[in-house]
């Protein structure tokens, strides 16, 4: 077995205008020109995600994590929390429903002011409550982490990936 992989070197000549365009595109993607040329020639396209749009979400997730750690620390310190109590708080009230396709239509339905008393009963967790912003954010995160298109149609075999989760809260009758 070879210790080093085999490589092929190829000399490519650009005129000055073409080279400036290559440099401009590489700079736009914050890449070195050689890396840009290699990626664009081997892959055919380069996808860049502006993770700055979800920086606020990441910050909120970190805050939630800190809050959970503080609650756990206090519960361990006082020895006063029981699994039954947690189950009573959360289990009867929430139901999850996976969304495999038509996320935009589902968001429009969920955030319809006529169905939610002017959005009084609509809320979100680490997500925007504006339909367009929520959709674009979900699309960007899904495509970045899954490497798949967010708009691909639902599979006929029923093995489509989950693109979003809808959490529904129910009020128990007492």
RODO-2510 file (C-alpha; in nm, 4 decimals, decimal comma):
residues 174
     n   res          X          Y          Z
     1     x     0,0000     0,0000     0,0000
     2     x     0,1305     0,3460    -0,0908
     3     x     0,2222     0,5831     0,1868
     4     x     0,1238     0,8937    -0,0113
     5     x    -0,1728     0,9413    -0,2440
     6     x    -0,1014     0,9947    -0,6107
     7     x    -0,1547     1,3441    -0,7444
     8     x    -0,1745     1,5063    -1,0853
     9     x    -0,0469     1,8580    -1,1507
    10     x    -0,1878     2,0681    -1,4341
    11     x    -0,0765     2,4111    -1,5487
    12     x    -0,3613     2,6471    -1,6391
    13     x    -0,3125     2,9826    -1,8097
    14     x    -0,5480     3,2779    -1,7590
    15     x    -0,5469     3,6172    -1,9243
    16     x    -0,5385     3,9109    -1,6801
    17     x    -0,9147     3,9755    -1,6903
    18     x    -0,9931     3,6086    -1,6242
    19     x    -0,7422     3,5984    -1,3374
    20     x    -0,8922     3,9109    -1,1774
    21     x    -1,2337     3,7448    -1,1949
    22     x    -1,0975     3,4278    -1,0307
    23     x    -0,9344     3,6379    -0,7578
    24     x    -1,2560     3,8360    -0,7056
    25     x    -1,4667     3,5215    -0,6703
    26     x    -1,2155     3,3555    -0,4383
    27     x    -1,1985     3,6685    -0,2215
    28     x    -1,5780     3,6843    -0,2071
    29     x    -1,5771     3,3309    -0,0631
    30     x    -1,2765     3,4095     0,1608
    31     x    -1,0680     3,1405    -0,0105
    32     x    -0,7202     3,1272    -0,1559
    33     x    -0,7241     3,1294    -0,5369
    34     x    -0,5676     2,7823    -0,5597
    35     x    -0,8243     2,6354    -0,3237
    36     x    -1,1036     2,8095    -0,5124
    37     x    -0,9838     2,6768    -0,8510
    38     x    -0,9464     2,3223    -0,7150
    39     x    -1,2903     2,3190    -0,5489
    40     x    -1,4754     2,4745    -0,8425
    41     x    -1,3124     2,2418    -1,0962
    42     x    -1,3625     1,9235    -0,8901
    43     x    -1,7048     1,9909    -0,7391
    44     x    -1,8603     2,2209    -0,9994
    45     x    -1,9968     2,4600    -0,7409
    46     x    -1,9159     2,6032    -0,4013
    47     x    -2,1880     2,6579    -0,1420
    48     x    -2,1291     2,9123     0,1307
    49     x    -2,3622     2,9667     0,4245
    50     x    -2,3677     3,2917     0,6137
    51     x    -2,3697     3,1547     0,9667
    52     x    -2,3999     3,5110     1,0957
    53     x    -2,7762     3,4809     1,0484
    54     x    -2,8008     3,2103     1,3116
    55     x    -2,5524     3,3606     1,5578
    56     x    -2,8403     3,4886     1,7720
    57     x    -2,9939     3,1395     1,7796
    58     x    -2,6647     2,9855     1,8887
    59     x    -2,6387     3,2480     2,1633
    60     x    -2,9908     3,1647     2,2848
    61     x    -2,9153     2,7902     2,2831
    62     x    -2,6070     2,8542     2,4983
    63     x    -2,8166     3,0591     2,7422
    64     x    -3,0742     2,7794     2,7640
    65     x    -2,7937     2,5303     2,8279
    66     x    -2,6633     2,7465     3,1133
    67     x    -3,0138     2,7707     3,2598
    68     x    -3,0571     2,3931     3,2474
    69     x    -2,7222     2,3430     3,4174
    70     x    -2,8201     2,5879     3,6942
    71     x    -3,1508     2,4082     3,7491
    72     x    -2,9769     2,0689     3,7595
    73     x    -2,7160     2,2002     4,0029
    74     x    -2,9823     2,3436     4,2333
    75     x    -3,1904     2,0245     4,2157
    76     x    -2,8871     1,8131     4,3054
    77     x    -2,7969     2,0513     4,5854
    78     x    -3,1446     2,0427     4,7424
    79     x    -3,2364     1,6839     4,6500
    80     x    -3,5911     1,8026     4,5930
    81     x    -3,6756     1,7199     4,2339
    82     x    -3,8414     1,3962     4,1280
    83     x    -3,8914     1,2358     3,7881
    84     x    -4,2670     1,2227     3,8498
    85     x    -4,2749     1,6010     3,8865
    86     x    -4,0913     1,6521     3,5579
    87     x    -4,3187     1,4051     3,3813
    88     x    -4,6282     1,5846     3,5080
    89     x    -4,4955     1,9188     3,3859
    90     x    -4,4061     1,8233     3,0318
    91     x    -4,5449     1,4953     2,9063
    92     x    -4,9195     1,5635     2,8908
    93     x    -4,8863     1,9057     2,7313
    94     x    -4,6668     1,8581     2,4233
    95     x    -4,6894     1,6606     2,1036
    96     x    -4,4304     1,6571     1,8236
    97     x    -4,5160     1,6179     1,4594
    98     x    -4,2393     1,5771     1,1976
    99     x    -4,2588     1,7889     0,8823
   100     x    -4,1140     1,6120     0,5781
   101     x    -4,2181     1,8511     0,3002
   102     x    -4,3939     2,1820     0,2309
   103     x    -4,2397     2,3528     0,5325
   104     x    -4,3378     2,6952     0,3978
   105     x    -4,7056     2,5952     0,3742
   106     x    -4,6962     2,4465     0,7229
   107     x    -4,5415     2,7642     0,8646
   108     x    -4,8055     2,9796     0,6947
   109     x    -5,0761     2,7571     0,8462
   110     x    -4,9222     2,7609     1,1941
   111     x    -4,8644     3,1374     1,1915
   112     x    -5,2009     3,2319     1,0411
   113     x    -5,3273     3,5226     1,2563
   114     x    -5,6913     3,4229     1,1949
   115     x    -5,6332     3,0793     1,3524
   116     x    -5,4202     3,1971     1,6463
   117     x    -5,6122     3,5033     1,7711
   118     x    -5,3677     3,7437     1,6039
   119     x    -5,0695     3,5174     1,6926
   120     x    -5,1605     3,5208     2,0624
   121     x    -5,1189     3,1422     2,0747
   122     x    -4,8198     3,1199     1,8394
   123     x    -4,4750     3,0930     1,9852
   124     x    -4,1392     2,9588     1,8793
   125     x    -3,8338     2,8044     2,0366
   126     x    -3,5058     2,9142     1,8759
   127     x    -3,6964     3,0201     1,5668
   128     x    -3,8458     3,3334     1,4177
   129     x    -4,2214     3,3937     1,4367
   130     x    -4,2149     3,5637     1,0965
   131     x    -4,3000     3,3051     0,8256
   132     x    -4,0417     3,4165     0,5687
   133     x    -3,7578     3,4613     0,8198
   134     x    -3,8326     3,1265     0,9870
   135     x    -3,8426     2,9462     0,6521
   136     x    -3,5150     3,0977     0,5293
   137     x    -3,3438     3,0227     0,8606
   138     x    -3,4652     2,6604     0,8646
   139     x    -3,3628     2,6183     0,4992
   140     x    -3,0118     2,7516     0,5591
   141     x    -2,9505     2,5400     0,8688
   142     x    -3,0956     2,2223     0,7092
   143     x    -2,8927     2,2556     0,3882
   144     x    -2,5730     2,3394     0,5797
   145     x    -2,5890     2,0420     0,8141
   146     x    -2,7595     1,7795     0,5935
   147     x    -2,5966     1,8593     0,2594
   148     x    -2,9389     1,8098     0,0966
   149     x    -3,1795     2,0473    -0,0695
   150     x    -3,4506     2,1807     0,1612
   151     x    -3,6962     2,1993    -0,1286
   152     x    -3,6599     1,8399    -0,2528
   153     x    -3,9927     1,6599    -0,2835
   154     x    -4,1127     1,4025    -0,0359
   155     x    -3,9956     1,0532    -0,1286
   156     x    -4,2533     0,8099    -0,2650
   157     x    -4,1041     0,5338    -0,0473
   158     x    -4,1899     0,7230     0,2699
   159     x    -3,8281     0,7515     0,3820
   160     x    -3,8061     1,1289     0,3479
   161     x    -3,5871     1,3178     0,5937
   162     x    -3,7490     1,5288     0,8638
   163     x    -3,6998     1,8961     0,7781
   164     x    -3,8687     2,0499     1,0811
   165     x    -4,0616     1,9561     1,3939
   166     x    -4,3926     2,1045     1,4930
   167     x    -4,4486     2,1097     1,8658
   168     x    -4,8083     2,1441     1,9780
   169     x    -4,9085     2,2277     2,3321
   170     x    -5,2386     2,1082     2,4688
   171     x    -5,4199     2,2341     2,7739
   172     x    -5,5421     1,9496     2,9884
   173     x    -5,8982     1,9534     3,1131
   174     x    -5,9028     1,9425     3,4915
***
